[in-house]
Amino acid sequence: MNQIINLIIYLVVFGLIWWLIGMLPLPAPVAQIVNVLFIILLIGIVLSVFGIIPGIRLPLIKW
């Protein structure tokens, strides 16, 4: 249960950062590269929370 809550918190923060970066007036090729990097990072976050990728460790949020 704690993993699910941590995943939700990380995804909300990640989404806010992605939204803020998306509002920057970046040229089209740079914006496309940034979007691809954010998608790769999103996949890494989801896989690391469930322990599929052992190399990426997210800190647990203490309540």
GROMACS elastic network, one bead per residue, 0.5 to 0.9 nm:
[ bonds ]
;  ai    aj funct       b0    kb
    1     4     6  0.52341   500
    1     5     6  0.65090   500
    1     6     6  0.87620   500
    2     5     6  0.51836   500
    2     6     6  0.61807   500
    2     7     6  0.85502   500
    2    60     6  0.86234   500
    2    61     6  0.88916   500
    3     6     6  0.50710   500
    3     7     6  0.60282   500
    3     8     6  0.86142   500
    3    49     6  0.66563   500
    3    50     6  0.76082   500
    3    60     6  0.82484   500
    4     7     6  0.50022   500
    4     8     6  0.62103   500
    4     9     6  0.86819   500
    4    49     6  0.83115   500
    5     8     6  0.51278   500
    5     9     6  0.62451   500
    5    10     6  0.86183   500
    5    61     6  0.89616   500
    6     9     6  0.51449   500
    6    10     6  0.60920   500
    6    11     6  0.85038   500
    6    49     6  0.80634   500
    6    59     6  0.89699   500
    6    60     6  0.68113   500
    6    61     6  0.65110   500
    7    10     6  0.51629   500
    7    11     6  0.60351   500
    7    12     6  0.85750   500
    7    45     6  0.79977   500
    7    46     6  0.71770   500
    7    49     6  0.65660   500
    8    11     6  0.51379   500
    8    12     6  0.61553   500
    8    13     6  0.86757   500
    9    12     6  0.52125   500
    9    13     6  0.62828   500
    9    14     6  0.84715   500
    9    61     6  0.88021   500
   10    13     6  0.52121   500
   10    14     6  0.59045   500
   10    15     6  0.84416   500
   10    45     6  0.80148   500
   10    58     6  0.89709   500
   11    15     6  0.58876   500
   11    16     6  0.85144   500
   11    42     6  0.79337   500
   11    45     6  0.82021   500
   11    46     6  0.85428   500
   12    15     6  0.50695   500
   12    16     6  0.62474   500
   12    17     6  0.87050   500
   13    16     6  0.51637   500
   13    17     6  0.62893   500
   13    18     6  0.85891   500
   14    17     6  0.51969   500
   14    18     6  0.60827   500
   14    19     6  0.85460   500
   14    38     6  0.87620   500
   14    42     6  0.78206   500
   15    19     6  0.60163   500
   15    20     6  0.85613   500
   16    19     6  0.50513   500
   16    20     6  0.61691   500
   16    21     6  0.86114   500
   17    20     6  0.50961   500
   17    21     6  0.61188   500
   17    22     6  0.84143   500
   18    21     6  0.51767   500
   18    22     6  0.59886   500
   18    23     6  0.87281   500
   18    35     6  0.83084   500
   18    38     6  0.71488   500
   19    23     6  0.64025   500
   20    23     6  0.52635   500
   20    24     6  0.69973   500
   21    24     6  0.54675   500
   21    25     6  0.88843   500
   21    26     6  0.89370   500
   21    31     6  0.89043   500
   21    34     6  0.85027   500
   22    25     6  0.79395   500
   22    26     6  0.82208   500
   22    31     6  0.75555   500
   22    34     6  0.86608   500
   22    35     6  0.82887   500
   23    26     6  0.84111   500
   24    31     6  0.88830   500
   25    31     6  0.86434   500
   26    29     6  0.82679   500
   26    30     6  0.62607   500
   26    31     6  0.56671   500
   27    30     6  0.54781   500
   27    31     6  0.61113   500
   27    32     6  0.86816   500
   28    31     6  0.51222   500
   28    32     6  0.61682   500
   28    33     6  0.87363   500
   29    32     6  0.51412   500
   29    33     6  0.63294   500
   29    34     6  0.86999   500
   30    33     6  0.51364   500
   30    34     6  0.61710   500
   30    35     6  0.86291   500
   31    34     6  0.50356   500
   31    35     6  0.61493   500
   31    36     6  0.86961   500
   32    35     6  0.51050   500
   32    36     6  0.63285   500
   32    37     6  0.87107   500
   33    36     6  0.51709   500
   33    37     6  0.62438   500
   33    38     6  0.86669   500
   34    37     6  0.50954   500
   34    38     6  0.61526   500
   34    39     6  0.86488   500
   35    38     6  0.50914   500
   35    39     6  0.62123   500
   35    40     6  0.86921   500
   36    39     6  0.51310   500
   36    40     6  0.62843   500
   36    41     6  0.86379   500
   37    40     6  0.51246   500
   37    41     6  0.61563   500
   37    42     6  0.85579   500
   38    42     6  0.60125   500
   38    43     6  0.86276   500
   39    43     6  0.62655   500
   39    44     6  0.85741   500
   40    43     6  0.52074   500
   40    44     6  0.62083   500
   40    45     6  0.87155   500
   41    45     6  0.61263   500
   41    46     6  0.86965   500
   42    45     6  0.51278   500
   42    46     6  0.63409   500
   42    47     6  0.86449   500
   43    46     6  0.52915   500
   43    47     6  0.61398   500
   43    48     6  0.84778   500
   44    47     6  0.52168   500
   44    48     6  0.59041   500
   44    49     6  0.85390   500
   44    53     6  0.74068   500
   44    56     6  0.73714   500
   45    48     6  0.52187   500
   45    49     6  0.61989   500
   45    50     6  0.89104   500
   45    56     6  0.77733   500
   45    57     6  0.86923   500
   45    58     6  0.78386   500
   46    49     6  0.54371   500
   46    50     6  0.68365   500
   46    51     6  0.89454   500
   46    52     6  0.88782   500
   47    50     6  0.55187   500
   47    51     6  0.63278   500
   47    52     6  0.52543   500
   47    53     6  0.57894   500
   47    54     6  0.88956   500
   47    56     6  0.87893   500
   48    52     6  0.57183   500
   48    54     6  0.65518   500
   48    55     6  0.78364   500
   48    56     6  0.57813   500
   48    57     6  0.64059   500
   48    58     6  0.73771   500
   49    52     6  0.77511   500
   49    53     6  0.83503   500
   49    56     6  0.87219   500
   49    57     6  0.77456   500
   49    58     6  0.71736   500
   50    53     6  0.80345   500
   51    54     6  0.58953   500
   51    56     6  0.87917   500
   51    57     6  0.86015   500
   53    56     6  0.62515   500
   53    57     6  0.84575   500
   54    57     6  0.69900   500
